[in-house]
């Protein structure tokens, strides 16, 4: 994800084994989606131990969130609009649902169902066909669910539903997105019932 983000942001070019950093960044014509970029930044910062995020295995007294970010990371989070005055900004909530859902309150049942209903109502025909054919082609739930999750990782985002063009910016391949997994499971369940 980090390599893909560096290329999309104009800091690198693709190379046979990853990316090659550019000596001078090249501003892209269209920036990747803000929320995807934020997910990558949070993931990389956490992997580098520059930020601690709450997960299901965190102890109740673990200090997490923007207050545990190192100064450089804290500045990046503030610049991205994820934090304000040392706390998570409201705009960070859907991003955190995708990266560290235990860090913030979960979506309400009404918010969640509204997104599921939007995804079902606005589903493009080719996505509907892809979901149905994948569901019918695989008897092994683990394989089927993995492939169906990728439909959502690559094509769906909270608040915008299906993104079939780059009008919101190119999508980054943010995988293991628990929010997309939950929405995807609910959407697939509705589609298979109809």
Secondary structure, 3 states (H helix, E strand, C coil): CHHHHHHHCCCEEEECCEEEECCCCCCCCCCCCHHHHHHHHHHHHHHCCCCECCCCCCCCCCCCEHHHCCHHHHHHHHHHCCEECCEECHHHHHHHHHHCHHHCCCCCHHHHHHHHHHHHHCCCHHHHHHHHHHHHHCCCHHHHHHHHHHHHHHHEECCCEECCCCCCCCCCCCCCCHHHHHHHHHHHHHHHHC
